[in-house]
């Protein structure tokens, strides 16, 4: 599950950061982060205190990942030609999505992004924005595969310790599809909702579509 992080999680979150730094010291380097500068346990603590840090935890209680999701856009975002218009309060931003290296390849990054999208919808966000280092090959492959559009790149003075070019991505949030299946004798009547549309399917064949008022 993915849940709000708590102060007691800090040692486990710090261990994820350290594992990433250890791996990158061996190579290859994908984040361009700096041990002791960012990310740190203190960064995580501040995010926990304002309620924006979330931890992924397995059934055994092992924390496999962490992400900071809020509405804070870095000043450099103003230089990006975003294509999806939104007021500042409508923008959700994914920061510092980290998966423990020992847990890579299990789909946890995709799961965490989906969690942030659902959380954004619940918070009334209409678009997700994020940035990642231009040489972060896994992230630059991941986000387009999840429907994110490359919006542009610019130089960031990242947390005041390194100048680097970051690629920025965006995705419009739509209401999640809700499917209700009802059995009627041998046929299935399926109602699918997407945004303000509901489609009705009988025996897997579309029979009608109509708008939902007030949706």
C-alpha positions in Angstrom: 0.0 0.0 0.0 0.9 3.7 -0.3 0.1 5.8 2.7 1.1 9.1 4.3 4.5 8.9 5.8 5.1 9.4 9.5 8.1 10.5 11.5 8.8 6.8 12.5 9.4 6.1 8.8 12.4 8.5 8.7 15.1 5.9 9.2 13.7 3.7 6.5 13.3 6.6 4.1 16.9 7.7 4.8 17.9 4.1 4.0 16.3 4.4 0.6 18.2 7.6 -0.1 21.5 6.1 1.0 20.9 3.0 -1.1 20.4 5.2 -4.2 23.6 7.1 -3.4 25.5 3.9 -2.9 24.3 2.5 -6.2 25.1 5.7 -8.1 28.6 5.8 -6.6 29.1 2.4 -8.4 27.4 3.8 -11.5 25.6 4.6 -13.6 24.4 7.9 -12.4 20.7 8.7 -13.0 19.7 11.4 -10.5 22.6 13.8 -10.2 21.7 14.2 -6.5 24.4 14.8 -3.9 24.7 12.9 -0.7 24.3 15.1 2.3 22.7 17.9 0.2 19.6 16.4 -1.4 17.6 14.4 -0.6 18.1 14.1 3.1 16.2 12.8 6.1 15.6 16.5 7.0 13.9 17.1 3.6 11.7 14.1 4.3 10.9 15.3 7.8 9.8 18.7 6.5 7.5 17.0 3.9 6.0 14.8 6.6 5.3 17.7 8.8 3.3 19.5 6.1 1.6 16.2 5.1 2.9 15.8 1.5 5.2 12.8 1.8 3.9 9.3 1.0 5.5 5.9 1.6 5.0 2.7 -0.2 5.0 -0.3 2.1 4.6 -4.0 1.4 2.7 -6.6 3.5 5.7 -7.3 5.7 6.1 -3.6 6.6 9.1 -2.9 4.4 9.1 0.6 2.9 10.0 0.2 -0.8 9.5 3.8 -1.9 8.7 7.4 -1.1 7.3 10.4 -3.0 6.6 14.0 -2.2 3.4 15.2 -3.9 2.3 18.8 -3.5 1.5 21.9 -5.6 4.9 23.6 -5.4 6.3 24.5 -8.8 9.9 25.5 -8.9 10.6 29.0 -10.2 12.2 27.6 -13.4 8.8 26.1 -14.3 7.9 29.6 -15.6 10.3 29.1 -18.5 8.6 25.9 -19.7 6.0 26.2 -22.5 3.3 24.1 -20.8 0.5 23.0 -23.1 -2.1 22.2 -20.6 -3.4 25.4 -19.0 -4.2 25.4 -15.3 -4.3 27.8 -12.4 -1.6 27.3 -9.8 -4.0 25.6 -7.4 -5.0 23.1 -10.1 -1.4 21.8 -10.6 0.0 18.8 -8.7 3.7 18.3 -8.8 5.6 15.0 -8.3 8.9 15.5 -6.4 11.6 13.1 -5.5 10.0 9.8 -6.4 12.4 7.2 -5.0 12.2 3.4 -5.2 14.7 1.3 -3.2 17.2 -0.1 -5.7 16.7 -3.6 -4.3 13.0 -3.3 -5.2 13.4 -2.0 -8.8 11.7 -3.8 -11.6 8.6 -4.6 -9.6 6.4 -1.9 -11.0 6.5 0.2 -7.9 7.4 3.5 -9.8 4.3 3.1 -12.0 2.2 2.3 -9.0 3.5 5.4 -7.2 2.8 7.7 -10.2 -0.8 6.2 -10.4 -1.2 6.9 -6.7 -0.2 10.6 -7.2 -2.6 10.9 -10.1 -5.5 9.6 -7.9 -4.5 11.8 -5.1 -4.4 14.8 -7.4 -7.9 14.0 -8.6 -9.1 13.8 -5.0 -7.5 17.2 -4.4 -9.1 18.8 -7.4 -6.0 19.0 -9.5 -6.4 19.0 -13.3 -2.8 18.5 -14.3 0.3 16.8 -13.1 3.7 18.4 -13.7 7.2 17.1 -12.9 10.8 17.4 -13.7 13.7 14.9 -14.0 17.4 15.1 -14.9 18.0 15.0 -18.6 20.3 12.0 -18.1 17.9 10.0 -16.0 17.2 7.4 -18.6 14.7 5.3 -16.6 12.6 8.3 -15.7 12.7 9.7 -19.2 11.4 6.4 -20.5 8.9 5.9 -17.7 6.9 9.1 -17.9 6.1 9.1 -21.6 5.0 5.4 -21.3 2.4 6.6 -18.7 1.0 9.3 -20.9 3.1 12.2 -19.9 4.0 14.8 -22.5 7.5 16.3 -22.7 6.8 20.0 -22.2 10.4 21.3 -22.5 13.7 21.6 -20.7 15.6 24.4 -19.0 18.5 24.9 -16.6 17.7 24.6 -12.9 19.8 25.7 -10.0 18.8 22.6 -8.2 18.5 23.3 -4.4 21.3 25.8 -4.7 24.1 23.3 -5.2 24.2 22.3 -8.8 23.2 23.7 -12.1 21.6 21.1 -14.4 19.2 20.7 -17.3 15.9 19.1 -16.3 13.3 17.7 -18.6 9.7 18.7 -17.7 6.6 16.6 -18.3 2.9 17.1 -17.9 -0.3 15.1 -18.0 -3.9 16.1 -17.9 -5.9 14.4 -15.2 -9.3 12.9 -16.3 -11.7 11.3 -14.0 -10.9 7.6 -13.5 -13.1 5.3 -15.5 -15.7 3.5 -13.3 -17.2 0.3 -14.6 -20.3 -1.4 -13.2 -21.2 -4.8 -14.4 -24.6 -6.2 -13.9 -25.7 -9.8 -14.8 -29.0 -10.2 -16.4 -29.7 -13.8 -17.2 -27.0 -14.7 -19.7 -26.2 -11.2 -20.9 -24.0 -8.6 -19.3 -25.1 -4.9 -19.0 -22.0 -2.8 -18.5 -22.1 0.9 -17.7 -18.8 2.7 -18.2 -18.2 6.2 -16.9 -15.5 8.5 -18.2 -15.6 12.2 -17.2 -19.2 13.2 -17.8 -20.0 10.4 -20.2 -21.6 7.0 -19.5 -21.5 4.3 -22.1 -23.8 1.3 -21.9 -22.7 -2.0 -23.3 -25.0 -5.0 -23.7 -23.3 -8.4 -24.3 -20.1 -6.3 -24.9 -21.8 -4.3 -27.7 -22.3 -0.6 -27.3 -26.0 0.3 -27.2 -26.1 4.0 -26.1 -24.2 6.9 -24.7 -25.4 9.9 -22.8 -24.1 12.7 -20.6 -24.4 12.8 -16.9 -25.7 16.2 -15.7 -23.9 17.7 -12.8 -20.9 15.3 -13.1 
